[in-house]
């Protein structure tokens, strides 16, 4: 298993360094699916850190690959816009009316007003109040794992824990909680090249899920506010948007994707990282207190959000390159988190880094991930509970990765528990 992974990595490196830079297209989906994108970004950081791709599946775009340049773009919303009407936040153009989008696809002041509606749910005090519930649920999930038998870690642990958390945040029917991560998968599974019948099936399933949310929204909007995300959105002037379902569903989808994917793929990524680095796993078992730094290191190493896109509102300079007004600018977080000019020994998985939160996995500036505290808490708690119960959880095969260059995650991971 390890030999096959190493061979694939060597072949990818040889191809990346043999390909002329003017033929680079780091958004290639196959490389994200087979985890061979790393040397392509490495070469760009070294030779052309702000790289222009003139044409391809996603049209023309700039790739920003170094940490400091990413921070510069992410921190300057006055010049680099995420507004939905300029193209949105993904490399794939997603132009849609502003009144139907989510706050992540808006710039201040509209962004700030809508984000503020749900901020209380993610405060330090609120997150601390959820910890005991998360711990109890994590313990129950882990106690039901089959010992010595192969199971899918993604399904049994990562998705189950995050779907339970999402159901709590939305006050969503608990028995239907799996609809929440499924909604995220359907959204991220959009393929412009899919056969019409496949796309129609995807849209039909998505419509079913969103209809459920419309029912819940109407219920919350018609009664006194409660402490859940749907109610918060339904009772805030900036987000209820005339109670038109097509005008609030964007924020619901954003919160589902953000609440599901960052955490669930980092939980799985942590198991992959520790299995690839058995010395680190042994240290963590001996010193569980290292989770304080291991958790942000897992998130950096995994980089569950691979990129964010902006559109230049004016001519600008990034890393000595002339960006023109209207240009598509893609910040590759997955690359910035492996930049050796900003992070020491970035390709290594080091669970006791001196500055473990020195990464861009949560973004930077006004769009920095709202739920970062909750994501870190869930990751810490599930690993604390795993370390209490099991001497080892081993990978029983290679992970099955998503074919996606926006969310860097996993569809399945065979695993076995050893007590």
C-alpha positions in Angstrom: 0.0 0.0 0.0 2.7 2.5 1.0 4.9 1.4 -1.9 2.2 2.1 -4.4 1.5 5.5 -2.9 5.2 6.4 -3.0 5.5 5.3 -6.6 2.6 7.4 -7.7 4.1 10.4 -6.0 7.4 9.9 -7.7 5.7 9.6 -11.1 3.7 12.8 -10.4 6.9 14.7 -9.5 8.7 13.7 -12.6 5.7 14.8 -14.8 5.3 18.1 -13.0 9.0 19.0 -13.5 9.0 17.9 -17.1 6.0 19.9 -18.1 6.6 23.4 -19.5 5.1 26.1 -17.1 3.0 27.5 -19.9 1.1 24.2 -20.0 0.4 24.1 -16.2 -3.2 23.8 -15.1 -3.1 23.0 -11.3 -6.9 22.7 -11.1 -6.8 19.3 -12.8 -9.4 17.1 -11.0 -7.6 13.8 -11.5 -4.6 15.0 -9.5 -6.7 16.0 -6.6 -8.5 12.7 -6.7 -5.3 10.7 -6.7 -3.4 13.1 -4.4 -0.7 13.9 -6.9 -1.2 17.7 -7.1 1.6 18.4 -4.6 4.7 18.7 -6.9 2.8 20.9 -9.4 2.2 23.5 -6.7 5.7 23.0 -5.4 7.1 23.9 -8.7 4.9 27.0 -9.1 5.9 28.2 -5.6 9.6 27.9 -6.6 9.5 29.2 -10.2 6.2 31.1 -10.9 4.3 31.6 -7.6 1.7 33.9 -9.3 1.0 31.9 -12.4 -1.4 32.7 -15.3 -3.3 30.0 -17.0 -4.7 31.5 -20.2 -7.2 28.9 -21.1 -8.6 25.6 -19.8 -11.7 24.0 -18.4 -12.2 27.0 -16.1 -11.2 29.7 -18.5 -8.3 32.1 -17.8 -7.2 32.5 -14.2 -4.3 33.4 -11.9 -3.0 30.9 -9.4 -1.7 32.4 -6.2 0.4 29.7 -4.5 2.6 31.3 -1.7 1.4 32.0 1.8 2.2 35.7 1.9 0.6 36.4 -1.5 -2.5 34.5 -0.4 -2.8 36.6 2.8 -2.4 39.8 0.7 -5.3 38.8 -1.6 -7.5 37.4 1.1 -7.1 40.5 3.3 -7.9 43.0 0.6 -11.6 42.7 -0.2 -11.7 46.2 -1.6 -9.7 45.1 -4.6 -10.3 41.3 -4.7 -14.0 40.6 -4.6 -15.9 37.5 -3.7 -19.2 39.0 -4.9 -21.5 36.4 -6.6 -22.2 38.8 -9.5 -18.5 39.0 -10.3 -18.1 35.2 -10.3 -18.2 34.1 -6.7 -15.7 32.1 -4.7 -14.9 29.1 -6.8 -12.7 28.6 -9.8 -15.8 27.6 -11.7 -17.8 30.7 -12.6 -20.9 30.8 -10.4 -22.5 34.1 -11.3 -25.9 34.5 -9.6 -28.0 37.4 -8.3 -26.7 38.9 -5.1 -30.0 38.5 -3.3 -30.0 34.8 -3.8 -26.4 34.1 -2.7 -24.8 33.4 0.7 -22.8 35.9 2.7 -19.4 34.3 1.8 -20.2 35.4 -1.8 -20.7 39.0 -0.8 -18.4 41.8 0.1 -18.8 44.2 3.1 -21.0 45.8 4.2 -23.6 43.3 3.0 -21.4 40.4 4.0 -20.8 41.7 7.5 -24.5 42.3 8.2 -25.5 38.7 7.1 -22.6 37.0 8.8 -23.4 38.8 12.1 -26.8 37.1 12.1 -25.3 33.7 12.9 -22.1 34.8 14.7 -23.4 34.1 18.2 -23.7 30.4 17.5 -19.9 30.2 17.0 -18.7 32.4 19.8 -16.2 30.9 22.3 -18.9 30.7 25.0 -21.4 28.9 22.7 -18.7 26.4 21.4 -17.7 25.6 25.0 -21.3 24.9 25.8 -21.5 22.3 23.0 -18.4 20.3 24.1 -20.0 17.9 26.5 -22.7 17.0 24.0 -20.1 16.4 21.3 -18.1 14.3 23.7 -21.0 12.1 24.6 -22.0 11.6 20.9 -18.4 10.9 19.9 -18.1 8.3 22.6 -21.3 6.6 21.5 -20.2 6.5 17.9 -16.8 5.1 18.8 -18.2 2.5 21.2 -20.3 1.1 18.3 -17.3 0.5 16.0 -16.6 -3.1 15.2 -13.3 -4.2 16.8 -10.9 -6.1 14.5 -13.2 -5.8 11.5 -12.8 -3.5 8.5 -15.3 -0.6 8.3 -15.5 2.7 6.5 -14.1 5.4 8.8 -15.6 8.2 6.7 -19.1 6.9 7.0 -19.0 5.5 10.6 -17.1 8.3 12.3 -16.5 11.5 10.2 -19.9 11.8 8.6 -21.8 10.5 11.5 -20.3 12.9 14.0 -20.6 16.0 11.8 -24.1 15.2 10.7 -25.2 14.9 14.4 -23.5 18.3 15.1 -25.2 19.9 12.1 -28.6 18.6 13.1 -28.1 20.2 16.5 -27.0 23.6 15.0 -30.0 23.7 12.7 -32.4 21.9 15.1 -33.0 19.6 12.2 -34.9 16.3 12.6 -32.3 14.1 14.1 -33.5 10.9 12.3 -33.0 12.7 9.0 -29.5 14.1 9.8 -27.8 12.3 7.0 -29.6 14.6 4.5 -27.3 17.4 5.7 -23.9 16.1 4.5 -25.7 14.6 1.5 -26.8 18.1 0.6 -23.2 19.2 0.7 -22.1 16.2 -1.5 -24.8 17.0 -4.0 -23.8 20.6 -4.3 -20.1 19.9 -4.6 -20.7 17.0 -7.0 -21.9 19.3 -9.8 -20.1 18.3 -13.0 -20.7 20.5 -16.0 -19.7 17.5 -18.2 -22.2 15.1 -16.6 -24.8 13.4 -18.8 -28.2 15.1 -18.7 -29.9 12.3 -16.9 -27.2 12.3 -14.2 -27.5 16.0 -13.6 -31.3 15.7 -13.5 -31.1 13.1 -10.8 -28.7 15.2 -8.8 -31.0 18.2 -9.0 -34.1 16.2 -8.0 -32.4 14.9 -4.9 -31.1 18.4 -4.1 -34.7 19.8 -4.5 -36.0 17.2 -2.1 -33.5 18.3 0.6 -34.1 22.0 0.1 -37.9 21.5 0.3 -37.3 20.1 3.8 -35.4 23.3 4.7 -38.2 25.4 3.3 -40.7 23.7 5.6 -38.4 24.2 8.6 -37.8 27.8 7.7 -41.6 28.6 7.5 -42.0 26.9 10.9 -39.3 29.0 12.5 -40.3 32.2 10.8 -43.8 31.8 12.2 -42.9 31.5 15.8 -40.7 33.1 18.5 -36.9 33.0 17.9 -35.0 30.0 19.1 -31.3 29.2 19.5 -30.7 27.5 16.2 -29.2 28.7 12.8 -32.5 28.5 10.9 -34.3 30.6 13.4 -31.4 33.1 13.6 -31.5 33.5 9.8 -35.3 33.7 9.7 -35.6 36.4 12.3 -32.8 38.7 11.2 -33.6 41.6 8.8 -30.3 41.1 6.9 -30.9 37.4 6.2 -34.7 36.7 6.0 -34.9 38.4 2.6 -38.7 38.8 2.5 -39.1 35.2 3.5 -38.6 34.2 -0.2 -37.1 30.6 -0.1 -34.9 31.3 -3.2 -33.4 34.3 -1.3 -32.3 32.6 1.9 -31.4 29.1 0.8 -27.9 30.2 -0.2 -26.9 30.9 3.5 -28.4 27.6 4.6 -26.3 25.7 2.0 -23.2 27.7 3.0 -23.6 26.7 6.6 -24.2 23.1 5.7 -21.1 22.9 3.6 -18.9 24.8 6.0 -20.2 22.9 9.0 -19.8 19.5 7.4 -16.8 19.5 5.1 -14.0 21.3 7.0 -14.5 19.0 10.1 -15.4 15.7 8.5 -12.5 15.8 6.1 -10.1 16.9 8.8 -11.2 14.0 11.0 -10.4 11.6 8.2 -7.3 13.4 7.2 -6.0 13.2 10.7 -6.2 9.4 10.6 -4.5 9.3 7.3 -1.7 11.6 8.5 -1.1 9.6 11.7 -1.0 6.3 9.8 1.5 7.8 7.3 3.5 9.1 10.3 3.5 6.2 12.9 6.1 7.9 15.1 3.7 10.9 15.5 0.9 8.5 16.3 2.9 6.8 19.0 3.8 10.1 20.5 0.2 11.2 20.6 -0.9 8.0 22.3 1.8 8.6 24.9 1.1 12.3 25.3 -2.5 13.1 24.5 -2.0 16.7 25.6 -0.2 17.2 22.3 -3.6 17.4 20.7 -3.6 21.1 21.5 -1.0 21.5 18.7 -1.8 18.3 16.7 -5.4 19.5 15.9 -4.3 22.7 14.0 -1.5 20.7 12.4 -4.0 18.2 11.1 -6.1 21.0 9.6 -3.0 22.6 8.0 -1.8 19.2 6.6 -5.2 18.3 5.2 -6.3 21.8 4.0 -9.9 20.7 3.5 -10.7 23.8 1.5 -8.3 23.6 -1.4 -9.0 27.1 -2.9 -11.0 30.3 -2.8 -11.5 32.6 -5.8 -11.6 36.3 -6.1 -12.2 38.7 -9.0 -10.1 41.9 -9.3 -12.1 45.1 -9.1 -9.1 47.1 -10.2 -5.7 46.7 -11.7 -3.3 45.3 -9.0 0.1 43.8 -8.4 0.6 40.4 -6.7 4.1 39.1 -6.4 5.3 41.3 -9.1 2.6 40.2 -11.6 0.2 42.7 -13.2 -3.4 41.7 -12.4 -6.0 43.4 -14.6 -9.4 44.5 -13.6 -11.8 41.6 -14.1 -9.2 38.9 -13.8 -10.0 35.7 -11.9 -7.6 35.2 -9.0 -7.5 31.8 -7.3 -5.9 31.5 -3.9 -4.6 27.9 -3.4 -4.8 27.4 0.3 -3.6 23.8 -0.2 -0.3 25.3 -1.7 0.1 28.1 0.8 0.0 25.6 3.7 3.1 23.9 2.1 5.1 27.0 1.5 8.5 26.6 3.0 9.1 30.4 2.9 6.4 30.8 5.6 6.2 27.4 7.3 9.2 25.4 8.5 9.5 21.9 7.0 5.9 22.2 5.6 5.6 18.8 4.0 6.3 17.1 7.4 3.5 16.3 9.8 4.7 17.7 13.1 2.3 17.4 16.0 4.2 19.8 18.3 4.8 22.7 16.0 5.8 25.9 17.7 3.2 27.9 15.7 0.6 25.3 14.7 -2.0 27.9 13.8 0.2 29.6 11.3 -1.7 28.4 8.3 -4.4 29.6 5.8 -6.7 26.6 6.0 -9.4 28.8 7.5 -8.8 31.7 5.1 -7.8 35.3 6.2 -9.5 38.6 6.6 -13.3 39.3 6.6 -14.1 35.8 5.1 -12.1 33.8 7.7 -14.0 30.7 8.6 -16.7 31.5 11.1 -16.8 28.0 12.6 -13.1 27.5 13.1 -13.4 27.2 16.9 -16.2 24.6 16.5 -14.2 22.6 13.9 -11.1 22.5 16.2 -13.2 21.5 19.2 -14.9 18.6 17.4 -11.6 17.4 16.0 -9.9 17.6 19.5 -12.8 15.8 21.2 -13.1 12.9 18.8 -9.4 12.3 19.0 -9.4 12.5 22.8 -12.1 9.9 22.9 -10.3 7.7 20.3 -7.1 7.8 22.3 -8.9 6.8 25.5 -10.5 3.7 23.9 -8.2 2.3 21.2 -4.5 1.7 21.1 -4.6 2.1 17.3 -6.9 2.7 14.4 -5.2 1.5 11.3 -5.8 2.2 7.6 -6.9 -1.1 6.0 -6.5 0.3 2.5 -5.9 3.5 0.6 -8.5 6.3 1.0 -10.9 7.1 -1.8 -10.6 10.8 -2.4 -13.2 13.2 -3.8 -12.8 14.3 -7.4 -13.0 17.9 -6.5 -10.5 20.9 -6.5 -12.6 23.1 -4.1 -13.1 20.8 -1.1 -10.2 18.4 -0.6 -11.7 15.4 1.1 -12.5 11.8 1.2 -15.4 9.6 0.1 -14.2 6.5 2.0 -11.4 5.1 4.1 -11.2 1.4 5.1 -10.0 1.1 8.7 -9.7 -1.3 11.6 -9.8 -0.7 15.3 -7.2 -2.3 17.6 -7.8 -2.1 21.3 
